[in-house]
Amino acid sequence: MGLGDAWSADPDLNSRDPNELNNHLAVTYEDVIGEPDHLHSIDCVWRFSYKCFNLWKTLCYLIMSTICGIPMAIYWGCLFSCIAFCHIWEITPMFKLFEINVSCYKRFYGLLIHCCLDPICEAVGLCFSAFKK
């Protein structure tokens, strides 16, 4: 995605969590506050506390997202671009370097095993092949 494509792309305003990343945040009044059957507050207290909870939860989120949403998006965009940069220019080439070097050690280790252990294993095998049932 180029720079022009990144800026011209529009988000889906209807489905704002298509990957369901934050389903655990779907908190309602009933998830937080509940009165058992034998203990009830006055109906107007229950009704207004319900309305206040929902109003302030929504209002506080709107205020915080209005003030902090764009700076946080900038922060997270920069952070993930740094991670992508490190993976592209540092980590992936490091893995390739490691893979190349390890393949040399693998060949050396294979030759060492064949030179040193194959004769020993053959000799022991010949010793035990003399034993028959």
Buried (B, 14 or more C-beta within 10 A) or exposed (E): EEEEEEEEEEEEEEEEEEEEEEEEEEEEBEEEEEEEEEEEEEEEEBEEEBEEBEEEBEEEEEEEEEEEEEEEEEEEEEEEEEEEEEEEEEEEEEEEEEEEEEEEEEEEEEEEEEEEEEEEEEEEEEEEEEEEE
